[in-house]
């Protein structure tokens, strides 16, 4: 599936997701309360059917465009996803 083939429309939702993987990386997070194990956390736009349309990794600094106007890092990442 291609991003160009999907129109999010009314079925889009912004959510948190953990992208698991095998291997070592300095930004890998461990979740003690979850059974999935290790992975990268991201905020994402998901559409009906489970397709991830866009994402913003939480190990990246929050976008200065939005934090300069006093949005918290979470809301800044969400605004980037909406853009």
C-alpha positions as CSV (number, residue, x, y, z in Angstrom):
1,X,0.0,0.0,0.0
2,X,1.2,3.5,-0.8
3,X,0.6,6.7,1.2
4,X,-0.6,8.3,-2.0
5,X,-3.3,5.6,-2.3
6,X,-4.8,6.4,1.1
7,X,-7.1,9.3,2.0
8,X,-7.4,9.4,5.8
9,X,-10.7,11.3,5.9
10,X,-13.1,10.7,8.9
11,X,-11.5,7.4,9.8
12,X,-8.1,8.8,10.9
13,X,-6.9,8.7,14.5
14,X,-3.8,10.0,16.2
15,X,-2.4,7.4,18.5
16,X,0.8,6.2,20.2
17,X,2.6,3.1,18.9
18,X,5.7,1.1,19.7
19,X,7.6,-0.1,16.7
20,X,9.4,-3.2,17.8
21,X,12.6,-4.6,16.2
22,X,15.5,-6.9,16.9
23,X,18.9,-5.4,17.4
24,X,20.7,-2.8,19.4
25,X,20.3,1.0,19.1
26,X,21.0,3.8,21.5
27,X,17.4,5.1,21.3
28,X,15.7,1.7,21.9
29,X,13.3,1.9,24.8
30,X,12.4,-0.9,27.2
31,X,8.8,-1.1,28.4
32,X,8.6,-3.0,31.7
33,X,4.8,-3.0,31.8
34,X,4.4,-4.4,28.3
35,X,5.2,-7.9,27.0
36,X,6.2,-6.7,23.5
37,X,9.7,-5.9,24.7
38,X,11.9,-3.3,23.0
39,X,11.2,-0.7,20.3
40,X,10.8,2.9,19.3
41,X,7.9,4.9,20.5
42,X,6.1,7.2,18.1
43,X,3.0,9.2,17.7
44,X,1.2,8.3,14.5
45,X,-1.8,8.9,12.3
46,X,-3.6,5.6,11.7
47,X,-6.5,5.0,9.3
48,X,-9.2,2.3,9.2
49,X,-7.7,-1.1,8.6
50,X,-4.6,-0.6,10.7
51,X,-2.5,1.4,8.2
52,X,0.0,3.9,9.7
53,X,-0.3,6.9,7.4
54,X,2.3,9.2,9.2
55,X,4.5,9.0,12.3
56,X,6.8,11.1,14.4
57,X,9.4,9.3,16.6
58,X,9.5,10.4,20.2
59,X,13.3,10.2,20.3
60,X,13.5,13.2,18.0
61,X,13.4,16.6,19.5
62,X,9.9,18.3,19.5
63,X,9.4,20.6,16.5
64,X,10.5,24.2,17.3
65,X,7.8,25.7,15.1
66,X,5.2,24.6,17.6
67,X,7.1,24.7,20.9
68,X,8.0,28.4,20.2
69,X,4.3,29.2,20.6
70,X,4.1,27.3,23.9
71,X,2.6,24.0,22.8
72,X,3.9,21.0,24.8
73,X,6.1,18.5,23.0
74,X,3.2,16.0,22.5
75,X,0.9,18.6,20.9
76,X,3.8,19.9,18.8
77,X,4.3,16.4,17.4
78,X,0.6,16.0,16.8
79,X,0.5,19.3,14.9
80,X,3.3,18.1,12.6
81,X,1.3,14.9,11.9
82,X,-1.8,17.0,11.1
83,X,0.2,19.2,8.7
